[in-house]
Amino acid sequence: MSDLLNSQGLAWGIWDERGVVAAALRDMLDNLLEGTELRPRMLRSENPHRLEQLCSTHQLGLAVWVLSSDSEIVDLCQAIVAVRTRHGDTVCVCYLDTPRSDWCSLLIEAGGQVIVSDLPTLQRVLPRLVARAPLSTHGYHPLTQGLMDRLPWSP
């Protein structure tokens, strides 16, 4: 079967209310995987718990949560526990807008595997994360992909 119709990809999900880390990570993954057979596919989550649902419907290689306030820590920890319990292969990454050691210990205890607080650090560890992340097989057709990206319900 053609590689265009059946290829390996890195599906990754992110919960980022502001979208800044999501945009940066998308660029980092595009640059990292450029020239390879892997195609990155981003799935946005409306809330921290939705990432677990995305893991169930898509084989996410990376699950990324962006923590920006104290009020989000409980929901985030519960979401990480759910992903780690049901989808142990998915690499769980937490990005902290403000570095705090008390948050780090809670996130690690919940199952967060990588905790970063700046984009250069995330970019530095990204090749190792991608190497460990499970890949998904998905169809891709160059004529319809552009259309799929523009649909209102597309990820």
N, C-alpha and C positions, 0 to 999 in steps of 0.2 A: 504494500500500500504506500502511496505517496507520503513523503514527509510533510507536505503541505496539509494533507487531510488528516493525518494522525501523527502528532508530534508531542514531544515532552515539553512540559512547561512548569514554571514555578508559580503556583497560585498562592497569593499572600493576602491576608486580610488585615485591616487596620481600623482602629477606633481612634479618631483624632478630630476633636470638635472644631478646631481652628483650620485644619487642613495643611498647615505649614510643614509638619514632619512628613505627612503623606506625600506631598509634592516633592520634597527633597529625596525621600526614600525611593519614590518612583524613578526619579532621574538617576539616582545611584544604581539601582537595579538595571535600568536600561543600559547604562554605561558599562556595568560589570558584565552583563550577559551579551553585549554586542559582539557579534562575530561568532557566537556559539549557536548551537541548535536549540537552546532553551528560550522559551518565550515567557516573559513575566506577565502575570495577570493580576491586577489589583482588584480587591473586593472591599468596598467601604462598609463600615458598620455604623448603625445609628446609635448604638449604645454598647457598653462593654460586654454584655451578655450575648449579644447577637453574634459575636465572633465564634462562639461555640456552635451555634446553629449553622454558620457558614462552614465550619469544619465538618459538620455532618453531611452537608449537601455538596461540598467541594473538598477535595483533598488539599487542605492548606499546608504549605510547607512552612510558612512563617505566620505567626499571629502577633500583631504589634498593638500595644496599648499605649496611648500618650496620656500621662497623668499630669494635670495642671492645677488641681486644687485638693484640699484636704477632704472635701465632701465626697470625692470619687474613690477613695482608697478602699472602702469596704466592697463596693460593687466590683471594682477591678480585681481584688483578691478572689472574690467568689467566681468571677469569670475565668480567671487563670486556673483555679482548682478544677472547674468543670472541663476546660480544654485539656489539661494535663491528665485528668482521670479518664476521659473518653477517647482522647486522641493523643496518645503518648508520644508519637513521632513528630508532631508539630512542634517547631521551635518557638518558644514563648519569649518575646522581647518586650521590655518595658522601657519607655522613654519618659524621663522625668524632666518637666520644664524647669523645676527648681530642685537641685540636688539636696536630698535629705536622707541622712543615715537611718532614721527611724522608718521611713518608707521602704528603703532598700531591704531591711531585714524582714519586714512584713511581706514584701513581694517575693523574696527568695523563699520564705517559708510557705507561701501559697503555691510556689512552683515556677516562678519566673526564672528563666535560665540566663538571660542577659539583661542587665539593667544599665542603661546609659543615660547621660544627662547632657550630651552635646553631640552635634551632627558629625564632627570629625571622628569622634570615637566610634560612632555607629558605622561610619564609612570604613574605618579600619578593620572592624570585626566582621563586616558583611560577607566577604569572601568565604570565611570559615563557616558562617551560618548557612549560606547557600549550599556549601558542600555537604552539610549535615541534614539539610531540609529534604523531606520526601518530595518527589516530583509527581506531577499529575500528567496523565495522558489526555489530550483533548484534540478535537478536530479544529482545523484552522483553514480557512479559505481566503485568499487575499482579496477576492472580489466582494465578499460579504463582511469581512472583518471591519472595514471602515463604516459600513452601515450599522453593524451591531454596536459599535462604540457610540453611535449617535442616538440610539434608541433611549427613550426616557427611563426605561427600567433596566438598562444595562448597568453593570457594576462600575 
